């Protein structure tokens, strides 16, 4: 590898350490100060001059604190004469703000993309954006990974003879279809309408799930409302069993506990794009690591190799 410097914000240091272990490079120290007036200051405590700098920071809760921290890290790296600065954001939380669906609202996904570039990011590495158009919000190169490989490798351990992949909504149906092709399974989808941040309704289920072992695939689970509503329809259509898979297991409030309490849910599988605290690591919850994928993408970026080749 060429000259490289990897730093982590406070959002997910465990993931950063795992990535550095895969790359066999040190995770360099970062100092975060919080002043009495509420402002924060970030210092990168290692040389960045003419280095290929990677800053690892998912936008996990508290999102605003971690976003400002990342912006300050970007500014610090640029001011320290880094040759290139890549923001490694496994979870881009503002991707859900991707359209103007009500009067006089902001499109946060685009605004935050502009802020990252203004602060000093030359490149962004992220995973499973909420919708494809968010990629186009950025004025800098974006390497957009997905976790379908990790998830499909995991589910191949089961007997999938009678399986079916189900998307909670039509917007995620394309990803669900790609996941289903990897497993050689049919696909179904719910027709979902979002009423509020935590409330959704599914008017119908498109596809056959009767007496089948269902794998529900979603990009992100926050409140769990979509999945709980989908479970009601799966029961009405006599699905035999349900396993849930997602890339971003945010699990706000008691979402993980509510899903795990459903008797027909055998397992919930997610990745570690955001930190999952010990109290949410329930017996039904399995967490897969995306550190190898991110580490390989970072190695390829550093060496000037194709990142899209990872998907071939």
C-alpha angles and dihedrals in degrees: 000000000000124000104310136175121190123193132175131212120216095266100086114355092159091064091046091053091050092050091050091049089055091049092042092230128120123261102236120225124262125192121210121193126188116200127212091255091059097256120130131215127201127202123188101215100204137061116284101171110132089347128136096241124202120189114196114205127137116201095245126148125331080041098178094050092049092046093053090045090054092048090053091048090052091050091048093051093048091048089051091060098252111179091224133357122208121190107214104203110169088181120036099191095186091062087094089066093070106130144032101249096155135035120278099003128136125243097229096183092063095040094052090047088056091047092054092052092045091050092056111275113147093182141010128216113194142152136233103347113208093245134008095242091066088073088064093054090077123087090196130064115285125198105203114196129183133206098223091112094054092044096046092047088054096049093049087078089074131074101260097177091117098028133129132184115227127194116205090222141017092247090067094041094100092057090044090052091051090049091048091052090054089055097037092241136134120251135226133180142199124234099232132187120190114222098177141340091287104021127076137160128211113205098189145353116237113208139028119292101152112137090351133129104244128211108194111206122196132160095228138007115203113149094003092229095128093051094047091051090048091050090059091056093045090055091048088053092048099245109183101219139350134217120179125215131182140156100224113044099190093154098185117204109338097339095122093049092048093051094044090051091062105103096215093052106096098179144356115213123191140150133245098252085125126029115264111204121227094253090061095048095099125178091258093051121093119186119201122198121240091184093104091054093047092045092052091048091051091049090052093048090050092049095043093245128143115276093188088065087073088075096053 
